[in-house]
Amino acid sequence: MRIDVLHGPNLNLLGTREPEIYGHTTLADIERALVDLARGLSTPDRPIDVTCFQSNHEGALIDRIQAGAAGNIDAFIFNPGGYTHTSVALRDAVIAAALPVVEVHLSNVYARESFRHRSLIADVVRGRIIGLGAQGYLLALRALIGADGS
């Protein structure tokens, strides 16, 4: 199983950006934990491969979703960052990909500004994990591994 983890704008600043909201865990820490978990859950007959990608550019995220949907990815874990609330184009890419997607947010968006309460992809993803910090990514991976029918 191949899972692509997509991180949207400003997530490259994790660990230093608003640590009172996002914590001190870096993006590299999250990605390392995901790769380690995938390695630990892999079996010889069922390898799990995790790749990670971060961009501050909407088009680069769309390109990555489209490339993954072209046949080399089975599912996505996606934290669109600020694009969650604004990007119809990312929503359309998720729909067109027709692959399982779990939306992840580090903070509890419902405990923050009202504009963050709306996700343009919420109704087109398999599930959402919100407010559990970096652990949310690991839960999303576990959910996707179980979601493939095994």
C-alpha positions in Angstrom: 0.0 0.0 0.0 1.3 3.4 -1.0 0.2 6.5 1.0 1.1 10.0 0.1 1.1 12.6 3.0 0.5 16.1 1.8 1.1 19.2 3.9 -0.1 22.6 2.8 1.2 26.1 3.4 3.2 27.1 6.4 3.4 23.6 7.8 7.1 23.7 6.9 7.3 26.1 9.9 6.0 23.6 12.5 8.0 23.6 15.7 8.6 27.3 15.5 5.3 28.8 14.2 2.8 29.5 16.9 3.9 26.7 19.2 1.1 27.5 21.6 -1.3 26.3 18.9 0.8 23.8 16.9 3.3 22.5 19.5 7.0 22.1 19.1 6.9 19.0 16.9 8.5 19.7 13.5 7.3 18.5 10.1 10.4 16.3 9.9 9.4 14.7 13.3 5.9 14.0 12.0 7.2 12.5 8.7 9.8 10.4 10.5 7.1 9.0 12.8 4.9 8.2 9.9 7.6 6.3 8.0 8.5 4.5 11.2 4.9 3.5 11.8 4.5 2.3 8.3 7.7 0.2 8.5 6.4 -1.3 11.8 3.0 -2.2 10.4 4.4 -3.6 7.1 4.5 -7.3 6.5 6.4 -9.1 3.7 3.2 -9.7 1.9 1.8 -6.3 2.6 4.4 -3.5 2.5 3.3 0.0 3.4 5.2 2.8 1.8 4.7 6.4 3.0 5.9 9.4 1.0 5.6 13.0 2.2 5.3 16.3 0.4 4.9 19.9 1.6 4.2 23.0 -0.5 3.2 26.5 0.1 1.8 26.5 -3.4 -1.7 25.4 -4.3 -0.8 24.2 -7.8 2.0 22.0 -6.5 -0.4 20.3 -4.2 -2.9 19.8 -7.0 -0.1 18.4 -9.3 0.9 16.0 -6.5 -2.7 14.7 -6.1 -3.1 14.3 -9.8 0.2 12.4 -10.1 -0.7 10.1 -7.2 -4.1 9.4 -8.7 -2.5 8.5 -12.0 -1.6 5.1 -10.5 1.2 5.1 -8.0 -0.7 6.1 -4.8 -3.5 4.2 -3.0 -4.5 6.9 -0.5 -3.7 10.3 0.8 -3.3 11.9 4.2 -3.9 15.6 3.7 -3.5 18.7 5.8 -4.3 21.5 3.4 -3.5 24.2 6.0 -5.1 27.5 5.2 -6.3 26.2 1.8 -8.8 24.1 3.7 -11.1 27.1 3.9 -10.5 28.6 0.5 -9.5 26.2 -2.3 -12.2 24.9 -4.6 -9.4 23.8 -6.9 -8.0 21.4 -4.2 -11.5 20.1 -3.5 -11.9 19.4 -7.3 -8.5 17.6 -7.3 -9.5 15.4 -4.3 -12.8 14.5 -6.1 -11.0 13.8 -9.4 -8.4 11.6 -7.7 -11.2 9.2 -6.5 -8.9 7.8 -3.8 -9.4 7.6 -0.1 -8.3 10.8 1.7 -8.1 11.5 5.4 -8.0 15.2 6.2 -5.8 16.1 9.2 -5.5 19.3 11.3 -3.1 19.6 14.2 -5.3 22.1 16.1 -8.9 22.0 16.9 -10.2 24.3 14.2 -13.6 24.6 16.0 -11.9 26.2 19.0 -10.3 28.9 16.7 -11.6 31.7 14.5 -14.9 31.1 12.8 -13.5 31.1 9.3 -11.5 28.0 10.2 -14.8 26.1 11.0 -15.5 25.5 7.3 -13.6 22.9 5.2 -14.2 22.8 1.5 -13.0 19.1 1.4 -14.8 17.8 4.5 -17.7 16.3 2.5 -15.5 14.6 -0.1 -12.9 12.9 2.1 -13.2 9.5 3.9 -12.7 11.1 7.3 -11.2 13.9 9.3 -8.9 14.0 12.4 -8.9 17.4 14.1 -7.1 18.7 17.2 -5.0 15.8 18.2 -1.6 17.3 17.2 0.9 15.2 15.4 -0.9 12.0 16.7 -3.6 12.8 14.1 -1.3 11.9 11.3 -0.5 8.5 12.8 -4.2 7.8 13.4 -4.9 8.7 9.8 -2.3 6.2 8.6 -3.8 3.5 10.8 -7.3 4.3 9.5 -6.2 4.1 5.9 -4.4 0.9 6.4 -7.5 -0.6 7.9 -9.7 1.0 5.2 -8.3 -1.0 2.4 -10.4 -4.1 3.2 -8.1 -6.1 5.3 
